[in-house]
Amino acid sequence: MRTGFVTLLDGAALHYYDATPDASDLVPIIYHHGSPNVGEPPEPLFDAAAQRGLRWIGYDRPGYGGSTAQPGRSVGQAAFDAAAVADVLGIDRYAVLGHSGGGAHALACAALTPEHVIAAVSIGGLAPLAADGLDWFAGLYPGGERELRAATQGREALREVLENGEFDPAMFTDADWEALNGDWAWFNRVVSLAEPAGLDPFIDDDLASVGDWGFDPRDIAVPTLLVHGTADRVVPASHARWLAEHIDGAELLELEGASHISVMSAGEMVLDWVATRAADKG
């Protein structure tokens, strides 16, 4: 995997990853990572992507890994960061896919840079806090609810909760633990690589999630797929249902009994969907 840096107009740097740098004939997917991870694309899906003519690219969101911190960033900024990465790689059109905290960032690309985005996928992603008619906190595991309610109170309140809180194993189901100890042990790697940056980028992610996203999901007009497990305790499936109801033409794939990590078992189905949408675009 080739890595490199993009220097933005304000001098900030983004650290990117290109899993197949010599495959210009493949359709690119820009991966938007969860919180707290780094932006290495999902290695368990490398072979499946190549078999479908797809190419993985990723980047560290500001503050994570090798990317410059940008406190106060919005979710919407991801659209322009992703476009900058694509530009330095000579790519004009690409799909986007985000998992967990990355889901909203993938949707940002679809809303704000539709001229570049072939299709968008959010897996286990949040809806905006301002989502009308959605009980946004309902169904969150207790530690997650404390964290995100604190985020609505600002940076210091959130930092206090995160510094004094303990890991709550209730966030994951047995199926999640099985995935983390098996096919999706890769998640353990990208979380460990995010740890040296400390809490700040995670705090920036949470503040962005509960703040003004900088776009309205209703404005999305590119093909969109929302994937969610019905047993997800980290992000309740009600968030995907709301998004599906408010994004014109969006498709919703609910996996019965799947949860926040085990939902990634749908990865090959998702890649089939992306490959089909790319073919439709010619």
N, C-alpha and C positions, 0 to 999 in steps of 0.2 A: 504494500500500500504506500503510495506517495503522499507526503504531507508538505504543506507550505503555508505561506502567509499572504494575506491580502491587506494592503494598507489603504484605509479609507481616507476620505477627503479631510477629516479632522485629525488625521495622524494615528488614529486607533488601528490596531491590528486584529485580524481574524485568522485563527489557525484552522486550516481545512485539511480534509482527508479525501483522497481519491482512490477507491479500492481497485479500480481497473483503468489506470491512466492511459493505456495504449489501446483502448477500445472505443474509439471515437464513433464507431458505427452503432454502438449500443445507446438505448434511450436512458438518459440520466434520471435518477431519483435523488433529490436532495433530502437527506434525513435530518429531522429535528429531534434532538434528544430530550429525554426526560430530566427530572430534577431529583437529586443532583447527579448528573452523569457528565461525561465529556461526549464529544460529537463523533467518535468513531462509528461508522455505519454498522448495522447489525450483522456481525460475522456469521451467525447461524443461517442467514439467508443469502449469503454470497453465491453459492452454487445454484440455488433456485433462481436467483435473478439472472445469472449468466445464461441459464438454460432458456430463459424467456426473452433474451435480448435486452436486458436491463443492466444498468451500471449504477453502483452506489457511490454517492458523494456525501460528505457530512462536514460540519464545522462546529467548533466549540462556541457556544453562546458567550457573549461578553462576560468576562470574569472567570470563566471556566478554562481549564487547560492552558493553552497558549494564547488565548484571546484577551485583549485589553478590557478591563472592567469599565462599564458604563452605567453607574448608578442612576436610577430614574428612568431607565430604558422602558419602552412600552413593548407589548406583544407585537404591535404592528411593525416595529423596527426590523423584525426578522425578515420581512419581505425584501427589504433593501439590502440587508446583510447577505441573504441568500443570492440575490441578483448580483452582488459584487463578487461573490465566490464564483458563480457561474461565468461571469464576464472574464475573470482572470484565467479561467480554464477554456475560454473560447466557446462557451455553450450559450445558446440563445433560448432554447425551449427545454423544459424539464418538468417532471412530476415532482411532487413534494409529499413526504410522509412523516408524520410525527406521532410519537408515542407519549402518553401521559402528559407531562407538562409541555412536551413538544407539539401536542396536537393542535393547540390554539395557534402556535407559531406557523405550522403548516397552513392553517386556514388563513392566516394573515397574508401569506404569499398569494393564495387564490383570490383574495379580496382586493389586494392593493397592486399586484403586478400580474394581472390576468394575461397580459400580452406574452408573458414568459411561461405560464403554467399550463401544462397539458391536462393535469388531473391532480386532485388533492385527496389525501387520506389522513384521517385522524383516528388513532387507536387509543381507546381509554382516555380521551381528552375531555377537558372542562368546557362548559358553556360560560359565557360572560356572567359576572355577578349581577349585572343589570337585567338579566334575562327575565322578561315579564312572564308571570304565571309559573315560574319554576321555584320550588322551595330549594334553594341552592345548597344549603348545608344538610338537608335531609339525606340520611343514608351513609354519610361519611363515618368512618371509624372514629372513636372518640379523640384520639391524638390528632388526627387530621383536622377534625372540626376545631379543636383548640388552636391549632396552628393557623388555620385560614381565617378564623374570627380575629385572631391577634393581628394578622396581616391587614385587616380592615382598619386597625387602630394606628398603623404606621410602623416604621422601621424599628424603633426601639422596643415597642411592645412585642413585635414578632421576634426580635433577637432574644428578649428575655425568655419567651416561651421555648425557643429552640435551644438556648443554652442550658435551661433548667429541666427540659423534658428528657425522658428516656425513650429509647426505641420501644415501640409498641408492636409486638409480634402479631397482634390482632389485625394489623393492616393487611396481612396476607392470609389467604386460605391454604389448606393443605395442597391444593393443586398448584398454587403459586410456589410453595416451598419445593414441591417436586420438580417444577420447571427450573427453579434457580439451582437445584442440585443436579440437573440433567441437561437437557438440550439448550436451556437458556442461562447456563452458568456464566455466559458472556456478560450478563448484567452485573455480576459481582466485580468483574474487571473494570468496567467503565465507571462504576460508582467509586471504586478504590482510587482510580485516577483523578476523580474530582475532589477527593478529600484534601489534598494539599492547599487548595484555594480557600479552605475554611468556609464559614457560613455565608459570606457576603453575596456570592452569585446565587445561592439558593434563596436568600432573602430577596434579592432583586427579582428572581423568578416569581416568588409568591406575591410580591407587591405588584408586579405587572399583571399577574393573573386576576387579582381582585380590583385592579385599577381600570382606567379607561384603556381599552385595547387599541384604540386608534383606528378602528374600523368596525363596521357592523356586519356580522355574519350573513345578514339578509342580502348584502350586496354581492355575495359570491355567485358567479354565473358559470364557473367552469365545472366539469364533472367532479363530484365530491362523494366520497365514501366514508361513512362513519361506522367504526367497528367497536363493539363494546361487549364485555362479559356481563351477564345478568347478576353475577355474584360479586362484582367488583366492590370492594370496601374503600378503596383509595379515591376513586371518582365514581359516584353512583351512575348507573345506566340511564337515569333520568336526564342527565346532561346530554347524552348522545341523542336521546329521543327529542329533546327540545331543539337541538341543532337540526335534526332531520326535518322537523316541522317548519323550521324557519329559513332553511337554505333551499332555494328553488331547485327541484330536481334531485336533491341529495338522496343517496341510497343508504339505508341503515341495515347493517349486519349485526344482529344480536346473537351471541353464542351462549346458549343455555348452560348455566352452571360454571361458565368460565369467569375468571377474575383478572386482576390487574396485570399479572405476568403471564398466567396461563393462556390469556387471550391471544398471545403471540403464536399459538398453535395454528391460527388462521393465516399465518404469514404467506404461505404459498397461494392460498385463495386470493389474498390481497394482491399479490404480484400478478396473478392471472388477470385480475380486474384492471390493474395499471397497464399491462401489456395490451389488453383489448382496447382501452381508451387511447393509447398511443397509436395503435394501428388505425383507429377510427379517424385520428387527426392526420393520417397520411404520413 
